Amino acid sequence: MFIPIFFILSFLFSSTNAADFCVGDLNGPVGPAGYSCKKTVTVNDFVYSGLAATGNTSNLIKAAVTPAFSAQFPGVNGLGISIARLDLAV
């Protein structure tokens, strides 16, 4: 009886659910947990069109990586994820 109630209450008081998103402030300092959070966010913080462009594969290994980390895509700051696109020429 007490275990299900404890389980439900642990979700209610979890601090990870308190912050839905933390858009990185690229002008602020970078800490171990990423960028500090911006006070005012815009739609453009959650849109990144850099992955739509093909990379330059005219190099020695015929490959290009397009990153979408917090520095390029502030909307993924604090989520614990990173996105990248790999282009290979054959």
N, C-alpha and C positions, 0 to 999 in steps of 0.2 A: 504494500500500500504506500509506504513512504518512498520507495525507489522511483516510481513513476512521477510522483509529485516533485521529488528532488530533481529529477531529470528535466522536467518542464521548467522549474524555477531557475535551473542553471542556464537555460537558454534566455530567459527573461533578463537576467542580470549579467549576461556576458558583455564584456566591453567591446568585443569585436563587432557586435551588431550595432554599436552606437554610431559608428562612422560608416555611412554607406559608400562614400567615395572621398578621396583626398587627391584633388587635382594638384599636380606638382607646380610650385612656383619656381620657374626656371631662373628667376633673378635672385632667388634666395640661396643660402648655402646648402651644399649637399651633405647630408648626414649619413650614418650607417643604415638608416631605414629609408633612405631616399630623400627626395626634396621635401621641404616643408609645404604645408597646404596653403593654397590660395584662399583668400577671403571671398572673392567674387569670382564665380566661374561663368563661362559662356558656352555656347553650343560648340564653338570651334575647338574647345579643349577636348571634346569627345570625338572629333572627326579627324582622321589622318588619311590623306590620299596618297602618301608616298609609296605605299605598297602596290599601287596600280601601275606605276611606271616600271618598265623593264630595266634591269641593271646592265652595266657595260661589261660584256663578256669577252672583250677583245684583249684579254691579258694572257699571261703564260698558262694559267690553270683553267682558263675559259669558264670562269665562274664569277658571280657577283652576289654579294649579300646586302640586302636592304634592311637595316634594323628599324624597329619601331619600339624603342625602349622609352623610358620616362623622359629622356632629353628630347626625343622627337615627338612623342605622343604622350602629353602630360596626363591624359585620362587614365592611363594604366598605373600611375604612381600609387604605391601602397597596396596594390592588389596582389602582389607576389607573382605576376606573370610578365612575360616579355613576348614580343611577336617579332618575327623576322621572315623575310622572303629570300629564297635561294634560287638564283637563275643559273642554269647550266647550259652551255652550248655544246651541241653534238656535231 
